[in-house]
Amino acid sequence: MTVGMLHALRLRDVLRETRDDPNQLVEEFHRRTEFEIAPWYHAQIAVDRARFSEMEALREGRERPLPADRLANDIFALFSTMGASPDLFRAAVEYVATVTPVQDVLLRPEVQAGIRAAREAMQTGGRLPPPPAGPNRQQLLELVG
């Protein structure tokens, strides 16, 4: 919904700026959409596709697949390590709060270094964030069944 509102605001701005030139309106709205809105869309599509694949595998009793899309993989890397440092947490929240597209957040050298350090710590037995509390899928099905 937030991205839809951002898009509507871009349309409002372009309408104000180009009201007398329909061709310029179309071109400028397209340019702003591609530059300012499309990154949010592409990130959401990448995450949704990866998550749907994961849900399907869990439903079928298969192991979770790794995201096939590089962007989804990078987003999941950020989210899986955000509990490892306040800087990674702030970076993830900046994306979730629709402040900065995740593609821009992930390009930051300090975010890349933080993710690498957190993953290395996790692989070498470092301290991991605690798993979310609550039942696993099988336990949940037993509870509601």
C-alpha positions in Angstrom: 0.0 0.0 0.0 2.8 2.4 0.8 4.4 1.9 -2.6 1.0 2.5 -4.2 0.7 5.7 -2.3 4.2 6.8 -3.3 3.3 6.1 -6.9 0.1 8.1 -6.6 2.2 11.0 -5.2 4.5 10.8 -8.2 1.5 11.0 -10.5 0.2 14.0 -8.6 3.6 15.8 -8.9 3.9 15.0 -12.6 0.3 16.2 -13.3 1.1 19.5 -11.6 4.3 19.9 -13.6 3.1 18.9 -17.0 -0.6 19.7 -17.1 -0.3 21.4 -20.5 1.7 18.8 -22.3 0.2 15.3 -22.4 3.3 13.8 -24.1 5.6 15.2 -21.4 3.2 13.9 -18.7 3.4 10.3 -20.0 7.2 10.4 -20.5 7.9 12.0 -17.1 5.5 9.7 -15.2 7.1 6.7 -16.9 10.6 8.0 -16.1 9.8 8.5 -12.4 8.0 5.2 -12.2 11.0 3.3 -13.5 13.5 5.2 -11.4 11.6 5.7 -8.1 8.9 3.0 -7.9 10.1 0.0 -10.0 12.9 -0.9 -7.5 10.3 -1.5 -4.8 8.2 -3.6 -7.2 11.1 -5.7 -8.3 12.2 -6.3 -4.7 8.7 -7.4 -3.7 8.3 -9.7 -6.7 11.7 -11.3 -6.0 10.8 -11.9 -2.3 7.3 -13.2 -3.1 8.5 -15.7 -5.6 11.2 -17.0 -3.3 8.7 -17.2 -0.4 6.1 -19.0 -2.4 8.7 -21.6 -3.4 9.6 -22.0 0.2 6.0 -22.4 1.3 5.3 -24.9 -1.4 8.3 -27.0 -0.4 7.3 -26.9 3.3 3.8 -27.9 2.4 5.1 -30.8 0.4 7.5 -31.9 3.1 10.6 -30.9 1.0 13.6 -29.0 2.2 13.4 -25.2 1.7 15.0 -24.2 -1.6 17.5 -21.4 -1.8 16.2 -18.4 -3.5 16.9 -18.6 -7.2 16.9 -14.8 -7.7 20.0 -12.9 -6.6 18.0 -10.0 -5.2 15.8 -12.3 -3.1 18.9 -14.1 -1.8 20.5 -10.7 -0.8 17.3 -9.5 0.9 17.0 -12.8 2.8 20.6 -12.5 3.8 19.9 -9.0 5.2 16.8 -10.2 7.1 18.6 -13.4 8.4 21.4 -11.3 9.8 19.6 -8.2 11.0 19.6 -9.4 14.5 23.4 -9.7 14.6 24.0 -5.9 14.7 22.2 -2.7 15.3 23.5 -1.4 12.0 22.1 -4.3 10.0 18.8 -3.9 11.9 18.6 -0.3 11.0 19.4 -1.0 7.4 16.6 -3.7 7.2 14.1 -1.4 8.9 15.0 1.4 6.5 13.8 -0.8 3.6 10.8 -2.2 5.5 9.7 1.3 6.4 9.8 2.2 2.7 12.5 4.8 3.3 15.1 3.5 0.9 14.8 0.8 -1.8 16.6 -2.4 -0.6 18.8 -2.4 -3.8 20.3 0.9 -2.5 20.6 -0.4 1.1 22.4 -3.6 -0.2 24.9 -1.6 -2.2 26.3 0.1 0.9 29.8 -1.3 1.7 29.1 -1.3 5.5 25.9 -3.4 4.9 27.7 -5.9 2.7 30.5 -6.2 5.3 28.0 -6.5 8.1 26.2 -9.3 6.3 29.4 -11.1 5.6 30.6 -10.8 9.2 27.3 -12.0 10.6 27.2 -15.0 8.2 30.8 -16.0 9.0 30.0 -15.8 12.8 27.0 -18.0 12.2 29.0 -20.6 10.3 31.7 -20.7 12.9 29.4 -21.2 15.8 29.0 -17.6 16.7 26.0 -16.4 18.6 22.8 -16.5 16.5 19.7 -14.5 17.1 17.1 -16.7 18.9 14.6 -18.5 16.7 11.1 -17.1 16.7 9.0 -18.4 19.6 6.0 -20.6 18.8 5.1 -23.9 17.2 6.6 -25.3 14.0 4.3 -26.1 11.1 3.5 -29.6 12.3 2.8 -28.5 15.8 0.5 -25.7 14.6 -1.5 -28.2 12.4 -1.9 -30.4 15.4 -3.1 -27.5 17.5 -5.7 -26.4 15.0 -6.7 -29.9 13.9 
